């Protein structure tokens, strides 16, 4: 990810400048119009049980 430097994500997205970002950073930017802080980065991806 160009923003948080993660290498695993369930979905890759692109920001307005065309850089590849992870799903979490993309959704955060779409909602808040600012890039996601690095302090919010998680080390594991939790799977949802449905």
PDBQT receptor file of N, H, CA, C and O in Angstrom, charges set to zero:
ATOM      1  N   UNK A   1       0.847  -1.188   0.000  1.00  0.00    +0.000 N 
ATOM      2  CA  UNK A   1       0.000   0.000   0.000  1.00  0.00    +0.000 C 
ATOM      3  C   UNK A   1       0.890   1.250   0.000  1.00  0.00    +0.000 C 
ATOM      4  O   UNK A   1       1.862   1.335   0.751  1.00  0.00    +0.000 OA
ATOM      5  N   UNK A   2       0.549   2.187  -0.831  1.00  0.00    +0.000 N 
ATOM      6  H   UNK A   2      -0.240   2.118  -1.441  1.00  0.00    +0.000 HD
ATOM      7  CA  UNK A   2       1.326   3.423  -0.907  1.00  0.00    +0.000 C 
ATOM      8  C   UNK A   2       1.170   4.275   0.348  1.00  0.00    +0.000 C 
ATOM      9  O   UNK A   2       2.006   5.138   0.615  1.00  0.00    +0.000 OA
ATOM     10  N   UNK A   3       0.121   4.046   1.114  1.00  0.00    +0.000 N 
ATOM     11  H   UNK A   3      -0.559   3.346   0.897  1.00  0.00    +0.000 HD
ATOM     12  CA  UNK A   3      -0.131   4.856   2.299  1.00  0.00    +0.000 C 
ATOM     13  C   UNK A   3       0.427   4.214   3.569  1.00  0.00    +0.000 C 
ATOM     14  O   UNK A   3       1.195   4.850   4.291  1.00  0.00    +0.000 OA
ATOM     15  N   UNK A   4       0.051   2.958   3.853  1.00  0.00    +0.000 N 
ATOM     16  H   UNK A   4      -0.572   2.441   3.267  1.00  0.00    +0.000 HD
ATOM     17  CA  UNK A   4       0.457   2.316   5.116  1.00  0.00    +0.000 C 
ATOM     18  C   UNK A   4       1.513   1.231   4.922  1.00  0.00    +0.000 C 
ATOM     19  O   UNK A   4       1.974   0.649   5.904  1.00  0.00    +0.000 OA
ATOM     20  N   UNK A   5       1.904   0.946   3.688  1.00  0.00    +0.000 N 
ATOM     21  H   UNK A   5       1.529   1.418   2.891  1.00  0.00    +0.000 HD
ATOM     22  CA  UNK A   5       2.966  -0.014   3.346  1.00  0.00    +0.000 C 
ATOM     23  C   UNK A   5       2.630  -1.454   3.710  1.00  0.00    +0.000 C 
ATOM     24  O   UNK A   5       3.539  -2.245   3.961  1.00  0.00    +0.000 OA
ATOM     25  N   UNK A   6       1.368  -1.810   3.744  1.00  0.00    +0.000 N 
ATOM     26  H   UNK A   6       0.630  -1.167   3.540  1.00  0.00    +0.000 HD
ATOM     27  CA  UNK A   6       0.980  -3.197   3.977  1.00  0.00    +0.000 C 
ATOM     28  C   UNK A   6       1.129  -3.983   2.674  1.00  0.00    +0.000 C 
ATOM     29  O   UNK A   6       1.104  -3.414   1.583  1.00  0.00    +0.000 OA
ATOM     30  N   UNK A   7       1.286  -5.301   2.809  1.00  0.00    +0.000 N 
ATOM     31  H   UNK A   7       1.306  -5.764   3.696  1.00  0.00    +0.000 HD
ATOM     32  CA  UNK A   7       1.442  -6.138   1.613  1.00  0.00    +0.000 C 
ATOM     33  C   UNK A   7       0.303  -7.139   1.460  1.00  0.00    +0.000 C 
ATOM     34  O   UNK A   7       0.198  -7.789   0.419  1.00  0.00    +0.000 OA
ATOM     35  N   UNK A   8      -0.557  -7.280   2.476  1.00  0.00    +0.000 N 
ATOM     36  H   UNK A   8      -0.472  -6.752   3.321  1.00  0.00    +0.000 HD
ATOM     37  CA  UNK A   8      -1.694  -8.196   2.391  1.00  0.00    +0.000 C 
ATOM     38  C   UNK A   8      -2.984  -7.431   2.639  1.00  0.00    +0.000 C 
ATOM     39  O   UNK A   8      -3.085  -6.644   3.580  1.00  0.00    +0.000 OA
ATOM     40  N   UNK A   9      -3.953  -7.671   1.792  1.00  0.00    +0.000 N 
ATOM     41  H   UNK A   9      -3.871  -8.311   1.028  1.00  0.00    +0.000 HD
ATOM     42  CA  UNK A   9      -5.264  -7.038   1.924  1.00  0.00    +0.000 C 
ATOM     43  C   UNK A   9      -6.271  -7.859   1.128  1.00  0.00    +0.000 C 
ATOM     44  O   UNK A   9      -5.898  -8.479   0.133  1.00  0.00    +0.000 OA
ATOM     45  N   UNK A  10      -7.534  -7.878   1.540  1.00  0.00    +0.000 N 
ATOM     46  H   UNK A  10      -7.836  -7.374   2.349  1.00  0.00    +0.000 HD
ATOM     47  CA  UNK A  10      -8.522  -8.625   0.768  1.00  0.00    +0.000 C 
ATOM     48  C   UNK A  10      -8.846  -7.965  -0.575  1.00  0.00    +0.000 C 
ATOM     49  O   UNK A  10      -9.333  -8.632  -1.487  1.00  0.00    +0.000 OA
ATOM     50  N   UNK A  11      -8.582  -6.666  -0.703  1.00  0.00    +0.000 N 
ATOM     51  H   UNK A  11      -8.186  -6.124   0.038  1.00  0.00    +0.000 HD
ATOM     52  CA  UNK A  11      -8.902  -5.960  -1.944  1.00  0.00    +0.000 C 
ATOM     53  C   UNK A  11      -7.956  -4.779  -2.114  1.00  0.00    +0.000 C 
ATOM     54  O   UNK A  11      -7.761  -3.995  -1.185  1.00  0.00    +0.000 OA
ATOM     55  N   UNK A  12      -7.369  -4.655  -3.299  1.00  0.00    +0.000 N 
ATOM     56  H   UNK A  12      -7.528  -5.292  -4.053  1.00  0.00    +0.000 HD
ATOM     57  CA  UNK A  12      -6.503  -3.519  -3.606  1.00  0.00    +0.000 C 
ATOM     58  C   UNK A  12      -7.332  -2.453  -4.311  1.00  0.00    +0.000 C 
ATOM     59  O   UNK A  12      -8.193  -2.771  -5.132  1.00  0.00    +0.000 OA
ATOM     60  N   UNK A  13      -7.070  -1.196  -3.992  1.00  0.00    +0.000 N 
ATOM     61  H   UNK A  13      -6.371  -0.939  -3.326  1.00  0.00    +0.000 HD
ATOM     62  CA  UNK A  13      -7.773  -0.067  -4.593  1.00  0.00    +0.000 C 
ATOM     63  C   UNK A  13      -6.756   0.924  -5.148  1.00  0.00    +0.000 C 
ATOM     64  O   UNK A  13      -5.553   0.767  -4.938  1.00  0.00    +0.000 OA
ATOM     65  N   UNK A  14      -7.236   1.940  -5.852  1.00  0.00    +0.000 N 
ATOM     66  H   UNK A  14      -8.213   2.067  -6.023  1.00  0.00    +0.000 HD
ATOM     67  CA  UNK A  14      -6.367   3.014  -6.348  1.00  0.00    +0.000 C 
ATOM     68  C   UNK A  14      -6.894   4.346  -5.823  1.00  0.00    +0.000 C 
ATOM     69  O   UNK A  14      -8.102   4.577  -5.768  1.00  0.00    +0.000 OA
ATOM     70  N   UNK A  15      -5.950   5.226  -5.434  1.00  0.00    +0.000 N 
ATOM     71  H   UNK A  15      -4.968   5.038  -5.478  1.00  0.00    +0.000 HD
ATOM     72  CA  UNK A  15      -6.365   6.547  -4.971  1.00  0.00    +0.000 C 
ATOM     73  C   UNK A  15      -6.513   7.489  -6.165  1.00  0.00    +0.000 C 
ATOM     74  O   UNK A  15      -6.376   7.065  -7.313  1.00  0.00    +0.000 OA
ATOM     75  N   UNK A  16      -6.790   8.747  -5.900  1.00  0.00    +0.000 N 
ATOM     76  H   UNK A  16      -6.902   9.091  -4.967  1.00  0.00    +0.000 HD
ATOM     77  CA  UNK A  16      -7.045   9.716  -6.968  1.00  0.00    +0.000 C 
ATOM     78  C   UNK A  16      -5.833   9.921  -7.868  1.00  0.00    +0.000 C 
ATOM     79  O   UNK A  16      -5.988  10.238  -9.047  1.00  0.00    +0.000 OA
ATOM     80  N   UNK A  17      -4.629   9.745  -7.330  1.00  0.00    +0.000 N 
ATOM     81  H   UNK A  17      -4.503   9.487  -6.372  1.00  0.00    +0.000 HD
ATOM     82  CA  UNK A  17      -3.420   9.936  -8.136  1.00  0.00    +0.000 C 
ATOM     83  C   UNK A  17      -2.987   8.661  -8.844  1.00  0.00    +0.000 C 
ATOM     84  O   UNK A  17      -1.996   8.668  -9.574  1.00  0.00    +0.000 OA
ATOM     85  N   UNK A  18      -3.722   7.553  -8.639  1.00  0.00    +0.000 N 
ATOM     86  H   UNK A  18      -4.528   7.547  -8.047  1.00  0.00    +0.000 HD
ATOM     87  CA  UNK A  18      -3.421   6.305  -9.332  1.00  0.00    +0.000 C 
ATOM     88  C   UNK A  18      -2.518   5.356  -8.580  1.00  0.00    +0.000 C 
ATOM     89  O   UNK A  18      -2.161   4.304  -9.110  1.00  0.00    +0.000 OA
ATOM     90  N   UNK A  19      -2.136   5.697  -7.351  1.00  0.00    +0.000 N 
ATOM     91  H   UNK A  19      -2.426   6.552  -6.921  1.00  0.00    +0.000 HD
ATOM     92  CA  UNK A  19      -1.288   4.814  -6.550  1.00  0.00    +0.000 C 
ATOM     93  C   UNK A  19      -2.121   3.670  -5.990  1.00  0.00    +0.000 C 
ATOM     94  O   UNK A  19      -3.308   3.839  -5.711  1.00  0.00    +0.000 OA
ATOM     95  N   UNK A  20      -1.499   2.501  -5.824  1.00  0.00    +0.000 N 
ATOM     96  H   UNK A  20      -0.535   2.363  -6.051  1.00  0.00    +0.000 HD
ATOM     97  CA  UNK A  20      -2.186   1.340  -5.277  1.00  0.00    +0.000 C 
ATOM     98  C   UNK A  20      -2.246   1.458  -3.759  1.00  0.00    +0.000 C 
ATOM     99  O   UNK A  20      -1.223   1.639  -3.098  1.00  0.00    +0.000 OA
ATOM    100  N   UNK A  21      -3.457   1.354  -3.215  1.00  0.00    +0.000 N 
ATOM    101  H   UNK A  21      -4.288   1.208  -3.752  1.00  0.00    +0.000 HD
ATOM    102  CA  UNK A  21      -3.645   1.409  -1.766  1.00  0.00    +0.000 C 
ATOM    103  C   UNK A  21      -4.490   0.221  -1.327  1.00  0.00    +0.000 C 
ATOM    104  O   UNK A  21      -5.191  -0.385  -2.138  1.00  0.00    +0.000 OA
ATOM    105  N   UNK A  22      -4.422  -0.106  -0.046  1.00  0.00    +0.000 N 
ATOM    106  H   UNK A  22      -3.853   0.387   0.613  1.00  0.00    +0.000 HD
ATOM    107  CA  UNK A  22      -5.175  -1.246   0.475  1.00  0.00    +0.000 C 
ATOM    108  C   UNK A  22      -6.643  -0.864   0.668  1.00  0.00    +0.000 C 
ATOM    109  O   UNK A  22      -7.011   0.307   0.576  1.00  0.00    +0.000 OA
ATOM    110  N   UNK A  23      -7.450  -1.848   0.930  1.00  0.00    +0.000 N 
ATOM    111  H   UNK A  23      -7.151  -2.799   1.005  1.00  0.00    +0.000 HD
ATOM    112  CA  UNK A  23      -8.883  -1.651   1.101  1.00  0.00    +0.000 C 
ATOM    113  C   UNK A  23      -9.180  -0.692   2.251  1.00  0.00    +0.000 C 
ATOM    114  O   UNK A  23     -10.013   0.203   2.111  1.00  0.00    +0.000 OA
ATOM    115  N   UNK A  24      -8.504  -0.872   3.385  1.00  0.00    +0.000 N 
ATOM    116  H   UNK A  24      -7.827  -1.599   3.498  1.00  0.00    +0.000 HD
ATOM    117  CA  UNK A  24      -8.768  -0.047   4.563  1.00  0.00    +0.000 C 
ATOM    118  C   UNK A  24      -8.451   1.425   4.300  1.00  0.00    +0.000 C 
ATOM    119  O   UNK A  24      -9.231   2.304   4.669  1.00  0.00    +0.000 OA
ATOM    120  N   UNK A  25      -7.320   1.695   3.667  1.00  0.00    +0.000 N 
ATOM    121  H   UNK A  25      -6.687   0.981   3.367  1.00  0.00    +0.000 HD
ATOM    122  CA  UNK A  25      -6.949   3.078   3.363  1.00  0.00    +0.000 C 
ATOM    123  C   UNK A  25      -7.903   3.690   2.342  1.00  0.00    +0.000 C 
ATOM    124  O   UNK A  25      -8.243   4.869   2.439  1.00  0.00    +0.000 OA
ATOM    125  N   UNK A  26      -8.331   2.904   1.375  1.00  0.00    +0.000 N 
ATOM    126  H   UNK A  26      -8.054   1.946   1.296  1.00  0.00    +0.000 HD
ATOM    127  CA  UNK A  26      -9.257   3.399   0.363  1.00  0.00    +0.000 C 
ATOM    128  C   UNK A  26     -10.608   3.761   0.941  1.00  0.00    +0.000 C 
ATOM    129  O   UNK A  26     -11.170   4.805   0.609  1.00  0.00    +0.000 OA
ATOM    130  N   UNK A  27     -11.133   2.904   1.807  1.00  0.00    +0.000 N 
ATOM    131  H   UNK A  27     -10.676   2.056   2.077  1.00  0.00    +0.000 HD
ATOM    132  CA  UNK A  27     -12.430   3.182   2.420  1.00  0.00    +0.000 C 
ATOM    133  C   UNK A  27     -12.341   4.363   3.383  1.00  0.00    +0.000 C 
ATOM    134  O   UNK A  27     -13.265   5.173   3.453  1.00  0.00    +0.000 OA
ATOM    135  N   UNK A  28     -11.236   4.468   4.127  1.00  0.00    +0.000 N 
ATOM    136  H   UNK A  28     -10.485   3.810   4.071  1.00  0.00    +0.000 HD
ATOM    137  CA  UNK A  28     -11.046   5.576   5.059  1.00  0.00    +0.000 C 
ATOM    138  C   UNK A  28     -10.985   6.903   4.299  1.00  0.00    +0.000 C 
ATOM    139  O   UNK A  28     -11.595   7.890   4.709  1.00  0.00    +0.000 OA
ATOM    140  N   UNK A  29     -10.245   6.916   3.192  1.00  0.00    +0.000 N 
ATOM    141  H   UNK A  29      -9.750   6.114   2.859  1.00  0.00    +0.000 HD
ATOM    142  CA  UNK A  29     -10.129   8.137   2.398  1.00  0.00    +0.000 C 
ATOM    143  C   UNK A  29     -11.472   8.531   1.788  1.00  0.00    +0.000 C 
ATOM    144  O   UNK A  29     -11.814   9.712   1.736  1.00  0.00    +0.000 OA
ATOM    145  N   UNK A  30     -12.222   7.545   1.330  1.00  0.00    +0.000 N 
ATOM    146  H   UNK A  30     -11.944   6.585   1.373  1.00  0.00    +0.000 HD
ATOM    147  CA  UNK A  30     -13.524   7.812   0.725  1.00  0.00    +0.000 C 
ATOM    148  C   UNK A  30     -14.495   8.419   1.739  1.00  0.00    +0.000 C 
ATOM    149  O   UNK A  30     -15.323   9.258   1.381  1.00  0.00    +0.000 OA
ATOM    150  N   UNK A  31     -14.396   8.001   2.993  1.00  0.00    +0.000 N 
ATOM    151  H   UNK A  31     -13.724   7.320   3.283  1.00  0.00    +0.000 HD
ATOM    152  CA  UNK A  31     -15.307   8.478   4.029  1.00  0.00    +0.000 C 
ATOM    153  C   UNK A  31     -14.874   9.816   4.630  1.00  0.00    +0.000 C 
ATOM    154  O   UNK A  31     -15.712  10.684   4.870  1.00  0.00    +0.000 OA
ATOM    155  N   UNK A  32     -13.556   9.992   4.877  1.00  0.00    +0.000 N 
ATOM    156  H   UNK A  32     -12.874   9.287   4.682  1.00  0.00    +0.000 HD
ATOM    157  CA  UNK A  32     -13.063  11.165   5.596  1.00  0.00    +0.000 C 
ATOM    158  C   UNK A  32     -12.339  12.193   4.725  1.00  0.00    +0.000 C 
ATOM    159  O   UNK A  32     -12.065  13.302   5.184  1.00  0.00    +0.000 OA
ATOM    160  N   UNK A  33     -12.028  11.845   3.483  1.00  0.00    +0.000 N 
ATOM    161  H   UNK A  33     -12.251  10.944   3.110  1.00  0.00    +0.000 HD
ATOM    162  CA  UNK A  33     -11.294  12.726   2.563  1.00  0.00    +0.000 C 
ATOM    163  C   UNK A  33      -9.907  13.114   3.064  1.00  0.00    +0.000 C 
ATOM    164  O   UNK A  33      -9.374  14.152   2.672  1.00  0.00    +0.000 OA
ATOM    165  N   UNK A  34      -9.326  12.297   3.920  1.00  0.00    +0.000 N 
ATOM    166  H   UNK A  34      -9.760  11.454   4.239  1.00  0.00    +0.000 HD
ATOM    167  CA  UNK A  34      -7.923  12.426   4.344  1.00  0.00    +0.000 C 
ATOM    168  C   UNK A  34      -7.326  11.027   4.359  1.00  0.00    +0.000 C 
ATOM    169  O   UNK A  34      -8.047  10.042   4.521  1.00  0.00    +0.000 OA
ATOM    170  N   UNK A  35      -6.018  10.939   4.189  1.00  0.00    +0.000 N 
ATOM    171  H   UNK A  35      -5.433  11.739   4.057  1.00  0.00    +0.000 HD
ATOM    172  CA  UNK A  35      -5.380   9.630   4.194  1.00  0.00    +0.000 C 
ATOM    173  C   UNK A  35      -5.407   9.019   5.588  1.00  0.00    +0.000 C 
ATOM    174  O   UNK A  35      -5.344   9.734   6.588  1.00  0.00    +0.000 OA
ATOM    175  N   UNK A  36      -5.502   7.701   5.649  1.00  0.00    +0.000 N 
ATOM    176  H   UNK A  36      -5.554   7.120   4.837  1.00  0.00    +0.000 HD
ATOM    177  CA  UNK A  36      -5.592   6.963   6.905  1.00  0.00    +0.000 C 
ATOM    178  C   UNK A  36      -4.274   7.058   7.674  1.00  0.00    +0.000 C 
ATOM    179  O   UNK A  36      -3.216   6.816   7.093  1.00  0.00    +0.000 OA
ATOM    180  N   UNK A  37      -4.310   7.406   8.976  1.00  0.00    +0.000 N 
ATOM    181  H   UNK A  37      -5.170   7.602   9.448  1.00  0.00    +0.000 HD
ATOM    182  CA  UNK A  37      -3.077   7.506   9.763  1.00  0.00    +0.000 C 
ATOM    183  C   UNK A  37      -2.393   6.147   9.912  1.00  0.00    +0.000 C 
ATOM    184  O   UNK A  37      -3.064   5.117   9.979  1.00  0.00    +0.000 OA
ATOM    185  N   UNK A  38      -1.079   6.145   9.962  1.00  0.00    +0.000 N 
ATOM    186  H   UNK A  38      -0.535   6.982   9.907  1.00  0.00    +0.000 HD
ATOM    187  CA  UNK A  38      -0.315   4.905  10.097  1.00  0.00    +0.000 C 
ATOM    188  C   UNK A  38      -0.550   4.251  11.457  1.00  0.00    +0.000 C 
ATOM    189  O   UNK A  38      -0.323   3.050  11.606  1.00  0.00    +0.000 OA
ATOM    190  N   UNK A  39      -0.997   5.014  12.445  1.00  0.00    +0.000 N 
ATOM    191  H   UNK A  39      -1.181   5.990  12.323  1.00  0.00    +0.000 HD
ATOM    192  CA  UNK A  39      -1.242   4.457  13.776  1.00  0.00    +0.000 C 
ATOM    193  C   UNK A  39      -2.450   3.529  13.794  1.00  0.00    +0.000 C 
ATOM    194  O   UNK A  39      -2.605   2.746  14.731  1.00  0.00    +0.000 OA
ATOM    195  N   UNK A  40      -3.303   3.600  12.786  1.00  0.00    +0.000 N 
ATOM    196  H   UNK A  40      -3.177   4.237  12.025  1.00  0.00    +0.000 HD
ATOM    197  CA  UNK A  40      -4.489   2.744  12.728  1.00  0.00    +0.000 C 
ATOM    198  C   UNK A  40      -4.207   1.395  12.079  1.00  0.00    +0.000 C 
ATOM    199  O   UNK A  40      -5.102   0.555  11.989  1.00  0.00    +0.000 OA
ATOM    200  N   UNK A  41      -2.973   1.177  11.626  1.00  0.00    +0.000 N 
ATOM    201  H   UNK A  41      -2.246   1.859  11.699  1.00  0.00    +0.000 HD
ATOM    202  CA  UNK A  41      -2.635  -0.064  10.923  1.00  0.00    +0.000 C 
ATOM    203  C   UNK A  41      -2.709  -1.256  11.869  1.00  0.00    +0.000 C 
ATOM    204  O   UNK A  41      -2.217  -1.193  12.996  1.00  0.00    +0.000 OA
ATOM    205  N   UNK A  42      -3.322  -2.340  11.409  1.00  0.00    +0.000 N 
ATOM    206  H   UNK A  42      -3.722  -2.392  10.494  1.00  0.00    +0.000 HD
ATOM    207  CA  UNK A  42      -3.425  -3.591  12.157  1.00  0.00    +0.000 C 
ATOM    208  C   UNK A  42      -2.450  -4.600  11.575  1.00  0.00    +0.000 C 
ATOM    209  O   UNK A  42      -2.113  -4.531  10.393  1.00  0.00    +0.000 OA
ATOM    210  N   UNK A  43      -1.993  -5.539  12.401  1.00  0.00    +0.000 N 
ATOM    211  H   UNK A  43      -2.267  -5.595  13.362  1.00  0.00    +0.000 HD
ATOM    212  CA  UNK A  43      -1.026  -6.527  11.920  1.00  0.00    +0.000 C 
ATOM    213  C   UNK A  43      -1.703  -7.761  11.342  1.00  0.00    +0.000 C 
ATOM    214  O   UNK A  43      -1.103  -8.459  10.524  1.00  0.00    +0.000 OA
ATOM    215  N   UNK A  44      -2.936  -8.048  11.745  1.00  0.00    +0.000 N 
ATOM    216  H   UNK A  44      -3.424  -7.482  12.409  1.00  0.00    +0.000 HD
ATOM    217  CA  UNK A  44      -3.636  -9.231  11.244  1.00  0.00    +0.000 C 
ATOM    218  C   UNK A  44      -4.950  -8.815  10.594  1.00  0.00    +0.000 C 
ATOM    219  O   UNK A  44      -5.535  -7.790  10.943  1.00  0.00    +0.000 OA
ATOM    220  N   UNK A  45      -5.400  -9.621   9.651  1.00  0.00    +0.000 N 
ATOM    221  H   UNK A  45      -4.925 -10.454   9.367  1.00  0.00    +0.000 HD
ATOM    222  CA  UNK A  45      -6.692  -9.401   9.007  1.00  0.00    +0.000 C 
ATOM    223  C   UNK A  45      -7.693 -10.343   9.654  1.00  0.00    +0.000 C 
ATOM    224  O   UNK A  45      -7.513 -11.560   9.618  1.00  0.00    +0.000 OA
ATOM    225  N   UNK A  46      -8.740  -9.796  10.243  1.00  0.00    +0.000 N 
ATOM    226  H   UNK A  46      -8.887  -8.807  10.272  1.00  0.00    +0.000 HD
ATOM    227  CA  UNK A  46      -9.762 -10.631  10.878  1.00  0.00    +0.000 C 
ATOM    228  C   UNK A  46     -10.798 -11.033   9.849  1.00  0.00    +0.000 C 
ATOM    229  O   UNK A  46     -11.283 -10.197   9.087  1.00  0.00    +0.000 OA
ATOM    230  N   UNK A  47     -11.135 -12.295   9.827  1.00  0.00    +0.000 N 
ATOM    231  H   UNK A  47     -10.741 -12.974  10.447  1.00  0.00    +0.000 HD
ATOM    232  CA  UNK A  47     -12.153 -12.819   8.927  1.00  0.00    +0.000 C 
ATOM    233  C   UNK A  47     -13.513 -12.729   9.599  1.00  0.00    +0.000 C 
ATOM    234  O   UNK A  47     -13.641 -12.973  10.799  1.00  0.00    +0.000 OA
ATOM    235  N   UNK A  48     -14.523 -12.379   8.822  1.00  0.00    +0.000 N 
ATOM    236  H   UNK A  48     -14.420 -12.181   7.848  1.00  0.00    +0.000 HD
ATOM    237  CA  UNK A  48     -15.887 -12.331   9.351  1.00  0.00    +0.000 C 
ATOM    238  C   UNK A  48     -16.514 -13.700   9.240  1.00  0.00    +0.000 C 
ATOM    239  O   UNK A  48     -16.345 -14.387   8.233  1.00  0.00    +0.000 OA
ATOM    240  N   UNK A  49     -17.234 -14.097  10.264  1.00  0.00    +0.000 N 
ATOM    241  H   UNK A  49     -17.372 -13.538  11.082  1.00  0.00    +0.000 HD
ATOM    242  CA  UNK A  49     -17.957 -15.373  10.236  1.00  0.00    +0.000 C 
ATOM    243  C   UNK A  49     -19.421 -15.092   9.967  1.00  0.00    +0.000 C 
ATOM    244  O   UNK A  49     -20.091 -14.416  10.747  1.00  0.00    +0.000 OA
ATOM    245  N   UNK A  50     -19.910 -15.620   8.849  1.00  0.00    +0.000 N 
ATOM    246  H   UNK A  50     -19.365 -16.170   8.216  1.00  0.00    +0.000 HD
ATOM    247  CA  UNK A  50     -21.319 -15.404   8.510  1.00  0.00    +0.000 C 
ATOM    248  C   UNK A  50     -22.000 -16.732   8.356  1.00  0.00    +0.000 C 
ATOM    249  O   UNK A  50     -23.197 -16.783   8.070  1.00  0.00    +0.000 OA
TER     250      UNK A  50
